[in-house]
């Protein structure tokens, strides 16, 4: 299998119907990300098996990268846990095992062995799926030649309903060991290493999109220019540069704002500020609402509300010590709150200290306008 994306038409019929519309949407107007595809290709070429994980904050383009990859490689197996009703382990196992049987084991026609495997899959209990998945992976691995690779792509790994399986097991029962020529490519939001949910003993590599600011900036500019190519008055270099800066290279923000800009033809906005319009586009507001529901959980404690107020009011990154001093609470308790929200935070070292801020300025502003902070 060729391990780098190709310039091919969007083709989604190779994947389960519940993912096809998402794949089309995520690959529309896709540009760049060559540094990611190169890293994936290098990993596949230099390891006989393994896990490759793309990490990035919400909206940075992880899903589009994987969608572009699998549409260019229709022999890949694809699963997206963010699709409604697809965040449970049993749903994952049923979908991926079905794809494995259909794409690889049934290639030579309907045999008694294929019939048996399909029947076995239909009658599996959820906690039996782990060994069945490993069995299929090994069977396929044994049939591949040295030039072939079995690649399973899983998007939004962190969306899993963790209660759908025992806490001691790998997320989605992913295998601890892999056979030759078997690879998993994953995408997930930032996480604490000790809470990765994966115990694997096979080659692995993580690419954090936050470590590539220059490449992200270039791709964001190319995305803006391509999107607005039919509106020459909006593609002035100054405008594109300012929009890229305001976006913080976040493609969810860009896609929503560019749609609003195109609909309005001439944006009445001050690009020196973090918002292009007085009100966020509905799609972006809904996206932030989803973040908030996940952060809030069953309700905020007093310390969580205090920490959130500090994060919302601050336009710069703050250390745990600084936050604890502002709210007069123990540093351990503050750090525990921040750890729980790590997927929505930027975490960086400044002057020898680890500092935190909300992952995007427009999300920070949106939170500041919510009534939940008034108390």
C-alpha atoms as one frame of an Amber mdcrd trajectory, in Angstrom:
protein
   0.000   0.000   0.000   1.297   3.441  -0.880   1.795   5.237   2.429   1.437
   8.849   1.235  -1.823  10.586   0.230  -2.569  10.872  -3.462  -4.367  13.557
  -5.444  -7.494  11.501  -5.971 -11.187  12.383  -6.167 -13.139  12.148  -2.925
 -14.188   8.497  -2.744 -16.028   7.299   0.340 -17.952   4.214  -0.824 -15.208
   1.976   0.577 -16.318   2.893   4.097 -19.441   2.286   6.214 -22.318   4.522
   5.180 -22.484   6.220   8.585 -19.036   7.725   7.956 -19.352   8.681   4.297
 -20.951  12.127   4.684 -18.439  13.063   7.375 -15.536  12.027   5.144 -16.883
  14.170   2.308 -17.279  17.180   4.582 -13.856  16.808   6.170 -12.034  16.550
   2.836 -13.816  19.486   1.188 -11.363  22.331   0.451  -8.552  20.298   2.023
  -5.064  21.762   1.595  -1.566  21.119   2.880  -0.624  19.065   5.964   2.247
  17.534   4.030   4.431  17.420   7.132   1.903  15.115   8.815   1.593  12.773
   5.848   5.377  12.645   5.558   5.677  11.687   9.224   3.081   8.930   8.795
   4.862   7.627   5.710   8.226   7.630   7.490   6.766   5.715  10.419   5.183
   3.083   8.200   8.396   2.666   6.233  10.687   2.429   9.245   8.652   0.109
  11.480   7.258  -3.363  10.830   4.161  -2.584  12.942   2.949   0.035  15.381
   0.778   2.896  16.573   1.018   6.419  15.149  -0.957   9.062  17.073  -1.825
  12.605  15.980  -2.514  14.903  18.932  -3.986  18.385  18.738  -6.399  20.803
  20.361 -10.046  20.942  19.197 -10.507  22.210  15.652  -6.871  22.015  14.582
  -7.614  19.699  11.650  -7.001  16.181  12.978 -10.221  14.749  11.540  -9.621
  16.294   8.124  -6.098  14.890   8.021  -7.349  11.369   8.680 -10.281  11.778
   6.300  -7.906  12.862   3.540  -5.635   9.937   4.292  -8.317   7.244   4.132
  -9.994   8.616   1.002  -6.610   8.381  -0.693  -6.117   4.858   0.694  -9.465
   3.043   0.374  -7.953  -0.226   1.608  -7.594   1.337   5.048 -10.066   0.546
   7.813 -11.773   3.683   9.180 -13.687   4.498  12.337 -14.786   7.816  13.858
 -15.904   7.742  17.488 -17.362  11.273  17.279 -20.223  10.146  15.041 -23.448
   9.939  17.026 -23.996   6.479  18.469 -20.472   5.304  17.659 -18.613   5.981
  20.891 -19.054   2.594  22.549 -16.555  -0.248  22.403 -19.039  -2.758  21.012
 -19.935  -0.412  18.127 -16.261   0.005  17.294 -15.557  -3.728  17.338 -18.579
  -4.559  15.187 -17.695  -1.945  12.563 -13.958  -2.561  12.374 -14.251  -6.361
  12.403 -16.874  -6.206   9.649 -14.602  -3.999   7.536 -11.668  -6.352   8.106
 -13.673  -9.376   6.999 -15.175  -7.625   3.969 -12.028  -5.894   2.709  -9.464
  -8.577   3.354 -10.744 -12.034   4.261 -13.717 -12.086   1.868 -11.725 -10.832
  -1.108 -11.750 -14.243  -2.768 -15.465 -14.869  -2.435 -17.922 -16.233   0.120
 -16.379 -19.260   1.789 -17.516 -21.339   4.724 -14.789 -19.709   6.837 -16.092
 -16.214   6.048 -19.646 -17.281   6.841 -18.430 -18.698  10.142 -16.536 -15.516
  11.048 -19.520 -13.294  10.244 -21.799 -15.479  12.320 -19.302 -15.472  15.167
 -19.070 -11.668  15.029 -22.844 -11.260  15.213 -23.027 -13.423  18.315 -20.092
 -11.932  20.205 -20.558 -10.426  23.633 -18.931  -6.990  23.924 -16.175  -8.216
  26.240 -15.303 -10.986  23.760 -14.563  -8.564  20.959 -10.976  -7.982  21.978
  -9.734 -11.475  21.188 -11.848 -11.613  18.017 -10.298  -8.381  16.721  -6.812
  -9.692  17.503  -7.657 -12.951  15.742  -8.725 -11.154  12.567  -5.669  -8.894
  12.615  -3.358 -11.889  12.916  -5.143 -13.817  10.157  -4.837 -10.861   7.802
  -1.251 -10.156   8.804  -0.310 -13.735   7.887  -1.656 -13.252   4.344   0.134
  -9.987   3.544   3.351  -9.838   1.572   6.291  -7.586   2.435   4.936  -4.693
   0.335   1.457  -4.699   1.867   0.261  -2.989   5.041  -2.916  -3.298   7.069
  -3.818   0.180   8.348  -6.641   0.890  10.803  -7.469   4.577  11.227  -9.397
   5.726  14.318 -10.484   9.350  14.663 -11.474  11.088  17.900 -10.255   8.294
  20.134 -11.023  10.408  23.215 -14.764  10.470  22.409 -15.165   6.909  23.676
 -17.778   6.225  26.349 -15.260   4.893  28.845 -17.950   3.163  30.890 -18.701
   0.846  27.953 -15.767  -1.375  28.911 -13.743  -2.303  32.016 -11.368   0.489
  33.151  -8.343  -1.827  33.068  -8.657  -2.455  29.311  -7.266  -0.466  26.395
  -9.586   2.104  24.832 -11.827   0.249  22.343  -9.944  -2.924  23.363  -7.085
  -1.938  21.064  -4.404  -4.657  20.942  -1.407  -4.459  23.214   0.660  -6.349
  20.642   0.522  -6.228  16.845   1.544  -8.658  14.145   3.814  -7.746  11.245
   2.584  -5.172   8.726  -0.258  -4.057  11.044  -0.619  -0.380  11.967  -3.040
   1.847  13.846  -3.233   5.572  13.057  -5.056   7.463  15.806  -6.158  11.055
  16.410  -7.052  12.501  19.783  -7.043  15.705  21.807  -4.283  16.445  24.352
  -4.146  13.999  27.250  -2.061  13.202  30.290   0.395  10.415  29.584  -0.672
   8.488  32.676  -4.291   8.709  31.512  -3.742   7.705  27.894  -6.012   4.690
  28.241  -3.574   2.612  26.199  -1.021   0.037  27.261   0.896  -1.066  24.180
   4.124  -2.969  23.665   4.860  -2.276  20.035   6.571   0.610  18.185   4.733
   3.914  18.640   5.115   7.557  17.720   3.169  10.703  18.593   2.965  13.813
  16.434   1.647  16.847  18.323   0.375  19.440  15.853   1.184  22.194  18.359
   4.886  21.526  17.766   4.646  22.771  14.146   3.519  26.426  14.303   5.197
  27.481  11.055   3.697  24.644   9.030   0.273  25.202  10.595   0.448  28.884
   9.729   1.359  28.145   6.112  -1.488  25.645   5.774  -3.948  28.085   7.344
  -2.948  30.795   4.847  -3.296  28.397   1.923  -6.695  27.312   3.216  -7.883
  30.937   3.460  -6.622  31.808  -0.008  -8.187  28.729  -1.577 -11.528  29.293
   0.149 -11.727  32.931  -0.929 -10.261  32.432  -4.403 -13.589  33.389  -6.004
 -13.663  36.713  -4.152 -10.540  38.639  -5.251 -11.342  41.635  -3.020 -11.036
  39.359   0.022  -7.739  37.717  -0.870  -5.483  40.706  -0.260  -2.313  39.525
   1.503  -2.921  41.783   4.500  -6.430  40.448   5.010  -5.318  36.813   4.753
  -2.418  37.350   7.143  -4.630  39.056   9.714  -7.287  36.364   9.446  -4.681
  33.632   9.914  -3.422  35.401  13.037  -6.902  35.791  14.499  -7.669  32.134
  13.760  -4.602  30.942  15.692  -4.289  28.391  12.868  -7.503  26.697  13.996
  -9.323  25.182  11.036 -12.712  24.820  12.727 -12.640  28.545  13.476 -11.501
  29.304   9.938 -14.100  27.132   8.219 -16.942  28.740  10.153 -15.667  32.298
   9.786 -14.823  31.949   6.103 -18.317  30.699   5.396 -19.729  33.744   7.182
 -17.337  36.060   5.344 -18.254  34.570   1.978 -21.973  34.899   2.775 -21.510
  38.560   3.689 -19.176  39.301   0.749 -17.564  42.222   2.605 -16.949  41.531
   6.294 -17.647  44.501   8.525 -15.029  43.561  11.060 -11.940  44.732  12.854
  -9.372  42.002  12.272  -7.247  43.419  15.029  -9.746  41.921  17.470 -10.293
  38.223  18.062 -13.796  38.173  16.599 -14.781  38.941  13.034 -18.448  39.482
  13.850 -20.391  40.631  16.915 -21.924  37.155  17.152 -20.179  33.883  16.403
 -21.490  31.835  13.470 -24.068  29.331  14.795 -21.890  26.338  13.948 -18.950
  27.674  15.952 -21.163  28.602  18.900 -22.576  25.063  18.912 -19.037  23.667
  18.789 -18.080  25.715  21.862 -21.286  24.700  23.616 -20.236  21.086  23.186
 -16.860  21.921  24.767 -18.597  23.580  27.692 -20.913  20.639  28.316 -17.894
  18.337  28.426 -15.984  20.649  30.777 -18.972  21.165  33.060 -19.935  17.515
  33.390 -22.499  17.161  36.166 -21.788  20.646  37.442 -18.879  22.841  38.499
 -17.456  22.782  41.996 -16.520  26.057  43.684 -12.829  25.636  42.840 -13.595
  24.691  39.235 -15.671  27.835  38.838 -12.881  29.921  40.351 -10.225  28.437
  38.070 -12.454  28.895  35.032 -13.056  32.539  35.890  -9.312  33.135  36.032
  -8.748  31.399  32.678 -11.559  33.388  31.045 -10.374  36.737  32.372  -6.703
  36.230  31.547  -5.406  37.012  28.053  -2.077  35.337  28.812  -0.947  31.945
  30.079  -0.728  31.462  33.837   1.147  29.004  36.011  -0.515  26.812  38.603
   1.146  28.940  41.286  -0.260  32.148  39.806  -3.778  30.731  39.560  -3.670
  29.321  43.095  -2.510  32.683  44.448  -5.315  34.530  42.648  -8.066  32.280
  44.010  -6.303  31.447  47.308  -6.514  27.696  46.874  -4.007  24.870  47.165
  -1.817  24.306  44.084  -2.564  20.578  44.091  -6.298  21.238  43.817  -5.783
  23.770  41.021  -3.577  21.384  39.067  -6.173  18.624  39.411  -8.816  20.897
  37.841  -6.496  21.832  34.978  -5.641  18.183  34.359  -9.338  17.375  33.989
  -9.669  20.086  31.321  -6.377  19.392  29.555  -7.996  18.767  26.143  -9.276
  22.364  26.086  -6.075  24.029  27.279  -2.795  25.186  25.845   0.008  23.946
  28.057   3.432  25.471  27.553   6.640  26.167  29.433   7.316  29.871  30.045
  10.313  31.004  32.092  10.811  27.539  33.496   7.190  27.170  34.618   4.333
  25.196  33.052   1.596  27.647  32.144  -1.998  27.220  30.991  -4.556  29.094
  28.925  -7.775  28.163  27.138  -6.941  26.671  23.757  -8.433  29.480  21.638
  -9.160  33.122  22.331 -12.605  33.043  20.751 -13.555  30.112  23.017 -12.327
  32.138  25.984 -14.472  35.097  24.903 -17.486  32.849  24.317 -17.171  31.395
  27.808 -16.923  34.896  29.235 -20.333  35.744  27.830 -22.067  32.759  29.404
 -24.261  33.299  32.449 -22.634  30.342  34.222 -19.741  32.584  35.274 -21.832
  35.336  36.848 -21.693  33.732  40.274
